[in-house]
Amino acid sequence: MKRIGVWVFYGVGAIAIAYLALYAYAVFTGRDLQPGDPIHIFRKPDAPSYS
């Protein structure tokens, strides 16, 4: 049981660090991340639109 608790603790810590890294990325890139906005990463400007 103690070993499972340690792994849960490490998992929660990893999730927290990932969240802080994402927050730091959003702050330093200056982009406004709004809920519902599509995320465009590596999209070519001349790519066809399938919508």
ABEGO torsion letter per residue (X at the ends): XAAAAAAAAAAAAAAAAAAAAAAAAAAAAGBBBBBGBBBBBGBBAABBBAX
